[in-house]
Amino acid sequence: MIKKFDGIAIRGISAAVPRKVREMRDFIPRLQAGVDIERLIGHTGVERVRVTESDTTASDLCRFAAEQLFRDLELDPSTIDGLVFVSTTPDSMGSTSTILQFKLGLPTTTPCFDLAYGCSGYIYALLQASLLITSGTAKRVLLLVGQTNSKRLRKDDKSTLALFGDGGAASLIEASETGSILLSVASDGSRS
């Protein structure tokens, strides 16, 4: 599906990453013999990734990013009327989006959604935010994407080592007279 949503704009984006850094070159002894770390870095472009401490969650990273976005845009959180949270590493089995609604001081009338997507998650969340706005349900949607993959990955798995770090991002999607968003969304479960 290719869809253009008129009357919508991305007003701002902010990100938060953990302080702790994992250098790829530090993992040479842990990788299986024959792995050329310089070649791996050359192919991926990744020399280091950020990783959380054990008590930091995806929602923590998203909250930090959202609070920075509010400061940058001089935005009152009470003006947010939609929230979409995307993660494959949510805080718990329940709704992380509602936890974020509370922690960020958003109105209790805010519809909150959790989407369990990885790489394509931002696009699907942007679609959800666009649908909320074009339906008249919301005027300002906070889109949050957070991952703490380092907690789930094996430290000696060379196939994922240089691909996944931890971080959170916040985007403000809002109604706009002049803006538009073009999305291309497709699904093919046969490739999972």
matplotlib code that plots the C-alpha trace (Angstrom):
import matplotlib.pyplot as plt

x = [0.0, 1.2, -0.7, -0.3, -1.7, -2.3, -2.6, 0.0, 3.6, 6.4, 7.1, 10.1, 12.3, 14.5, 16.6, 18.1, 20.9, 22.5, 25.9, 27.5, 29.3, 30.3, 33.2, 33.1, 36.9, 36.6, 34.7, 37.5, 38.3, 34.7, 34.0, 34.8, 38.2, 38.6, 36.2, 37.8, 36.5, 37.8, 36.0, 32.8, 33.1, 33.8, 30.7, 28.3, 29.9, 29.3, 32.3, 30.3, 26.8, 25.1, 23.8, 21.6, 22.3, 20.2, 17.6, 17.0, 13.9, 12.8, 10.2, 13.0, 14.8, 11.6, 10.7, 14.0, 13.7, 10.1, 11.0, 13.8, 11.4, 8.9, 11.7, 13.0, 9.5, 8.4, 5.5, 3.0, 2.5, -1.2, -1.6, -0.8, -3.9, -2.5, 0.5, 2.0, 4.8, 6.9, 9.2, 10.2, 11.5, 8.6, 8.8, 6.4, 3.6, 1.1, 0.8, 4.0, 2.3, 0.0, 2.9, 4.5, 1.2, 1.3, 5.0, 4.9, 1.9, -0.3, -4.1, -6.0, -8.1, -5.1, -5.6, -2.4, -1.2, 1.7, 3.1, 5.5, 7.6, 11.3, 12.8, 9.6, 8.1, 8.6, 6.7, 3.8, 3.7, 3.7, 0.7, -1.1, -0.4, -1.6, -4.8, -5.5, -5.1, -7.0, -9.9, -10.2, -9.4, -6.2, -4.4, -1.0, 0.4, 3.6, 5.3, 7.9, 10.3, 12.5, 14.6, 16.8, 18.0, 21.3, 19.4, 18.2, 21.2, 24.0, 27.3, 29.1, 26.6, 28.6, 25.5, 23.8, 26.7, 27.2, 23.6, 21.8, 22.2, 19.8, 18.1, 14.8, 13.3, 10.4, 8.6, 5.7, 3.2, 0.6, -2.2, -0.8, -2.4, 0.6, 2.2, 1.9, 3.3, 3.8, 4.0, 4.7, 3.6, 3.7, 3.8, 5.2, 5.0, 6.5, 9.9, 9.9]
y = [0.0, 3.4, 6.2, 10.0, 11.6, 15.3, 17.7, 15.9, 16.8, 15.5, 18.5, 17.3, 14.3, 13.6, 10.6, 9.1, 6.6, 5.0, 6.2, 2.8, 2.0, -1.4, -1.2, -3.9, -4.3, -5.4, -8.5, -10.0, -12.6, -13.6, -14.2, -17.5, -17.9, -16.5, -13.5, -10.4, -7.6, -4.9, -6.4, -6.7, -3.0, -2.1, -3.9, -2.7, 0.7, 0.0, 0.5, 0.7, 0.4, 1.8, -0.6, -0.1, -1.0, -3.9, -1.6, 0.7, -0.1, 0.8, 3.1, 4.9, 5.7, 6.8, 9.0, 10.8, 11.4, 12.6, 15.0, 16.4, 16.8, 18.7, 21.1, 21.6, 22.4, 24.2, 21.9, 21.3, 17.5, 18.1, 19.0, 15.5, 13.5, 10.3, 8.0, 5.1, 3.1, 0.6, -2.0, -5.6, -5.3, -3.7, -3.3, -6.1, -8.2, -5.4, -2.0, 0.1, 2.9, 3.5, 3.5, 6.2, 8.2, 8.4, 9.1, 11.9, 13.5, 13.1, 13.4, 10.3, 10.8, 9.9, 6.8, 4.7, 1.9, -0.6, -2.1, -5.0, -4.3, -4.2, -2.6, -1.5, -0.3, 3.5, 3.2, 1.3, 3.7, 6.6, 5.0, 4.6, 8.2, 9.4, 7.4, 8.9, 12.4, 11.9, 10.2, 13.3, 11.2, 13.2, 16.4, 15.6, 12.1, 11.3, 8.4, 6.6, 3.8, 2.1, -1.0, -2.7, -5.6, -5.9, -7.7, -10.4, -11.1, -13.6, -11.7, -14.2, -14.1, -12.6, -12.5, -9.9, -8.3, -5.4, -4.9, -4.1, -1.5, 0.2, 3.5, 5.5, 8.1, 10.4, 12.1, 14.6, 14.0, 16.7, 18.1, 20.7, 22.7, 22.4, 19.1, 15.7, 12.2, 9.6, 6.0, 2.7, -0.3, -4.0, -7.3, -10.6, -13.2, -15.9, -14.3, -14.4]
z = [0.0, -0.9, 0.8, 1.0, 4.2, 3.6, 6.6, 8.7, 9.6, 11.7, 13.9, 15.7, 16.6, 19.6, 20.7, 23.9, 24.1, 27.1, 28.3, 28.3, 25.0, 23.7, 21.3, 18.6, 18.7, 22.4, 21.3, 19.1, 21.8, 22.1, 18.5, 16.8, 15.3, 11.8, 12.2, 10.8, 13.1, 10.8, 7.9, 10.0, 10.9, 7.3, 6.1, 8.8, 9.5, 13.2, 15.5, 18.7, 20.0, 23.1, 25.7, 28.8, 32.4, 33.6, 35.3, 32.2, 30.1, 26.6, 28.2, 30.2, 27.0, 25.3, 28.3, 28.2, 24.5, 24.9, 27.7, 25.5, 22.6, 24.9, 26.0, 22.4, 21.1, 24.2, 24.3, 27.1, 27.4, 28.2, 24.5, 23.3, 22.5, 21.1, 21.9, 19.9, 21.4, 19.3, 20.7, 20.5, 24.1, 26.0, 29.8, 30.5, 29.0, 29.6, 27.9, 28.0, 26.2, 29.2, 31.6, 29.4, 29.2, 33.0, 33.4, 30.8, 32.3, 29.2, 29.7, 30.8, 27.6, 25.4, 23.3, 23.7, 21.4, 21.7, 18.5, 18.5, 15.5, 14.9, 11.8, 10.2, 13.5, 12.9, 9.5, 11.1, 14.0, 11.6, 9.8, 13.1, 14.1, 10.6, 11.0, 14.4, 13.0, 9.7, 11.6, 13.8, 16.9, 17.7, 16.6, 18.2, 18.5, 20.3, 18.5, 20.7, 19.6, 22.1, 22.1, 24.7, 22.6, 24.4, 27.2, 24.9, 22.6, 23.3, 23.8, 21.5, 18.6, 15.7, 13.5, 15.7, 17.6, 15.2, 14.4, 17.6, 20.2, 22.7, 22.3, 22.3, 20.0, 20.2, 17.3, 17.4, 14.6, 14.3, 12.1, 9.7, 7.0, 4.7, 5.6, 4.1, 4.8, 2.1, 3.3, 1.6, 3.7, 2.8, 4.6, 3.6, 6.3, 4.1, 4.7, 8.5]

ax = plt.figure().add_subplot(projection="3d")
ax.plot(x, y, z, "-o")
ax.set_aspect("equal")
plt.show()
